[in-house]
Amino acid sequence: MGLVRKQAPQQPEELTAEKPSVDTLLQQLDDPDPECRREAALGLEGVADAVPALLTRVTVETETRVRDAVLTTLSAHDTETVAGGLAVHLASDDAALRTAVAEALATMPRSVPALMPNLLAAPDHDVRVMTAMVLADLAHPDAQVWLTRMIAEDPHPNVVTAAIDALLPGATAEHAPVLEAAVLRFPDDPFLRFTVQAALPRLTGTA
Amino acid sequence: MSAPATGAVLSDTDFTRFTEYFYKRTGIHFTSGKRYFVDKRIETCIRNSTYDTFTSWFAALRMSDNSGMLQDLINQLTVNETYFLREDYQFDAMLSTVLPNVLKDRGGVSRIAGPVKILSLPCSTGEEPYSIALRLLEEWDQIDQVDVEIHGADIDSEVLAKAAHASYGERSLQRVPKPWIAKYFNSVGTGRYQVEDGIRSAVTLHRVNVCDTPAMRAFRDFDVVFCRNVLIYFDELSSRRAAENLYGAMRPGGYLFLGHSESMSRISPIFTPTRLPEGIVYQRPTGAK
């Protein structure tokens, strides 16, 4: 008993990749064992032909750990096909799914911009709230522009508040007018007013 | 002072805005007490960039997905020095709570099947896995009843060669009690000490990239993983992939220690945070969903 060594190589072990075939991994996406499905999803990293099967798996998967692995692999593709296939889940009744999808979309700065016109105009205001969540972490030069537009134009106070939350970490004094205007647009929303009033002194350097 | 930034000098507002941004991206929070340190490092980043003011540099950093700028910033603002018994409150947690739980979950000392497995990733030049070995040998009363495997892994073959040689200077050993040095090290020159052969041969070293999913499949059933101060260097996607690979390397119910400034909740929801007296540790859930 005590400290034991698994093997006794003299030098650090060089670990080489042993990857199952794509066909095997695609079959394993439907395996009854969640761990097998999870590993198959991760193993399909970079395999463009696997995108349709992975998007289908997002729709049917019930294990969150498997779904997260699928989303990790999918988001690395960052194509409009993947982004569009994921964005439909922003309207899901499953809160965990729509949040996980929003986090995945936030890592896809190349393909998400093409979705923005439709997302900003989505009739379901909950989809627009999730869109603000995506923009909060999206590394794209126009992310703040879209958020500012949501704050200035969106008719629903929850969307505007979500957009303000998303904008604030990177906001500057130049955003103060649009925030003040939002308060005037929704004078009966105390939470929105509080959020803006708490943030303004920092933005304008009067804190 | 809240004047607009001129040159590389940060106004108070700039400093607040910058520290909030950096915290959001890395989980590292700089208080105003670190103002001088942050100012100097940002000056260096601006000098290394194509921008000549804080305002333009910071705007480019925030608005672009130029990971090179962020990496330069992280390199400047993180200290990569490692040493024996660093952040040893987590080793305290391992000894006082985690390992007893592992033994209990695996049927108790008398019925445990296979060794307790501990992984240090990245292990750099070896200080962390050898620190774990020292703490176990000196302070864990079950060490004579249980087999323990310690593994160290890193992407860098040069640091692994140093880990295998396991020779350290006084700076690296400053927190190791003198009796431990006398007991577990051999003097190999002025101010240098080498970990004794028995411990060196007990630690298995591997070269691996934590983001390399196929290679990480070689790691399985670890009860305890230390992955400290590395995820902050990755972008969101790489962090998620690393988290998935660490998850796959762990036994259900296994424990993951991150650096004190890191948070798995910012990266992936697949682990369950558990609050111990010594801080947060993340567990691979035992059940489904």
Interface residues (C-beta under 8 A of the other chain):
Chain A: M1 G2 L3 V4 R5 K6 Q7 A8 P9 Q11 P12 E13 E14 L15 T16 A17 E18 K19 P34 R38 E39 L42 G43 E45 T62 E63 T64 R65 D68 A69 T72 S75 A76 A100 A106 T107 P109 D137 A139 H140 P141 A143 Q144 P169 G170 T172 R202 G205 T206 A207
Chain B: S2 S11 D12 T13 T16 R17 E20 Y21 K24 R62 M63 S64 D65 P115 A133 L136 L137 I143 D144 Q145 V146 D147 V148 E149 I150 H151 S157 L160 A161 A163 A164 G198 I199 S201 A202 V203 T204 L205 H206 R207 V208 D212 T213 P214 A215 R217 A218 D235 E236 L237 R240 R241 E244 N245 Y247 G248 S268 P269 I270 P285 A288 K289
